[in-house]
Amino acid sequence: MSTLRRAALLLVFPALLAACSASVPGTAGKTPARPASSASGLTASPAAGPAVTSAPSSSSFACSNQLSGGTPSLVQLTDVRVASHPGFDRITFQFAGAGSYPATGRAAVPVYKLAMLPSPNFVRDPSGLGLQLAGSAGLRVVFQGASDYDSTMSDAPRTYKGSLDIHAGLPAVREVAQVGDFERVLSWGAGLASSPCLRTTELSNPSRLVIDVRS
């Protein structure tokens, strides 16, 4: 073989090797990626960060100056509940329509008015007797057109059969008791740990007045 032909082969052979390598895309100079493994040996899949939901707290609690509301109506008290939540305590009054027993008819939240008191001392309606609840401040809630007893029926059945004096002992709400139920003016009092920062919410189906007191 002549020297000229040998030189030509030496030039062509490296070009063929380069062409073969380029025919497999993405392989040159790369190491195959391996899936990440956890300490337990299981393959870890990429995932978005967890959704964070924060419970209501005292720092996000907005005090409200809404101390009255409701709709003129005849209703029956059916339940009173007191419960603690992160950052606040909740008092719930639930109502149903008058004229049926058990009271299940739909009704609006009756006309109501809240009054904040410097002490947990109340006056019973209509006796005028004193009532002192636990705590150092008070909250009076008065409903117009509401009652524990359905006087629209001949036998006037009692529609609320729960406690008339709830010793809650919660951070903000210490005690909740009925103060009066006379001629469809229904009033309840709450003994609080301190002067309240509160908010009110009217809910339907069933009708409820929710009072949240910041703890």
Residue pairs with C-beta under 8 A, 6 or more apart in sequence:
21 27
21 28
22 28
35 43
35 44
36 43
36 44
37 43
37 44
38 44
54 60
55 85
55 86
55 87
56 85
56 86
56 87
56 88
57 86
57 87
58 87
58 88
58 214
58 215
59 87
60 87
61 87
61 88
61 197
61 199
61 212
61 214
62 199
63 197
63 198
63 199
63 214
64 198
64 199
64 200
66 199
66 200
67 113
67 114
67 115
67 116
67 200
68 111
68 112
68 113
68 114
69 109
69 111
69 112
69 200
69 202
70 108
70 109
70 110
70 111
70 112
70 143
70 144
70 202
70 209
71 108
71 109
71 110
71 111
72 110
72 111
72 144
72 145
73 97
73 107
73 108
73 110
73 111
73 145
74 97
74 98
74 99
74 110
74 145
74 146
74 152
74 184
75 95
75 96
75 97
75 98
75 107
75 108
75 109
75 110
75 143
75 145
75 146
75 207
76 95
76 96
76 97
76 98
76 103
76 107
76 146
76 147
76 148
76 150
76 159
76 160
77 93
77 94
77 95
77 143
77 146
77 147
77 148
77 159
77 160
77 186
78 94
78 95
78 96
78 103
78 159
78 160
78 206
79 92
79 93
79 94
79 160
79 162
80 91
80 92
80 93
80 94
80 160
80 162
80 163
80 166
80 176
80 188
81 90
81 91
81 92
81 94
82 89
82 90
82 91
82 92
82 166
82 168
82 170
82 173
82 176
83 89
83 90
83 92
83 170
84 90
84 170
84 171
84 215
85 212
87 214
87 215
88 172
88 212
88 213
88 214
88 215
89 168
89 170
89 171
89 172
89 173
89 212
89 213
89 215
90 210
90 211
90 212
90 213
91 173
91 176
91 190
91 210
91 211
91 213
92 208
92 209
92 210
92 211
93 141
93 143
93 188
93 208
93 209
93 211
94 206
94 207
94 208
95 107
95 109
95 110
95 146
95 206
95 207
95 208
95 209
96 103
96 104
96 105
96 106
96 107
96 159
96 206
96 207
97 103
97 104
97 105
97 106
97 107
98 105
98 107
98 150
98 152
99 105
99 150
99 152
99 153
101 150
101 153
101 157
101 159
102 159
103 150
103 159
106 205
106 207
107 207
108 204
108 207
109 202
109 203
109 207
109 208
109 209
110 143
110 144
110 145
110 146
111 143
111 144
111 145
112 141
112 142
112 143
112 144
112 209
113 141
113 142
114 139
114 140
114 141
114 142
114 198
114 200
114 211
115 139
115 140
115 142
116 137
116 138
116 139
116 195
116 196
117 137
117 138
117 139
117 140
118 137
118 138
118 195
119 136
119 137
119 138
120 132
120 133
120 134
120 135
120 136
120 137
120 138
120 174
120 175
120 189
120 190
120 191
120 192
121 130
121 131
121 132
121 133
121 138
122 130
122 131
122 132
122 133
122 138
122 140
122 177
122 179
122 189
123 129
123 130
123 131
123 179
124 130
124 131
124 179
124 180
125 179
125 180
125 181
125 182
125 185
125 187
126 180
126 182
131 177
131 179
131 189
133 174
133 175
133 176
133 177
133 189
133 190
133 191
134 167
134 169
134 174
134 175
134 191
135 174
135 175
135 190
135 191
135 192
135 193
136 192
136 193
136 194
137 191
137 192
137 193
137 194
137 195
137 196
138 189
138 190
138 191
138 192
139 189
139 190
139 192
139 196
139 198
139 211
139 213
140 179
140 187
140 188
140 189
140 190
141 187
141 188
141 189
141 190
141 209
141 211
142 185
142 186
142 187
143 185
143 186
143 187
144 184
144 185
145 184
146 184
146 185
146 186
147 159
147 181
147 184
147 186
148 158
148 159
148 160
148 178
148 181
148 186
149 156
149 157
149 158
149 159
149 181
150 156
150 157
150 158
150 159
151 184
164 177
164 178
165 175
165 176
165 177
165 178
166 175
166 176
166 177
167 174
167 175
168 174
168 175
168 176
169 175
170 215
171 193
171 215
172 192
172 193
172 194
172 196
172 213
172 214
172 215
173 190
173 191
173 192
173 193
173 213
174 191
174 192
174 193
175 190
175 191
176 188
176 189
176 190
176 191
177 188
177 189
178 186
178 187
178 188
178 189
179 187
179 188
179 189
180 186
180 187
181 187
190 211
190 213
192 213
193 215
196 213
196 214
197 213
197 214
198 211
198 212
198 213
198 214
199 211
199 212
200 209
200 210
200 211
200 212
201 209
201 210
201 212
202 208
202 209
202 210
203 209
203 210
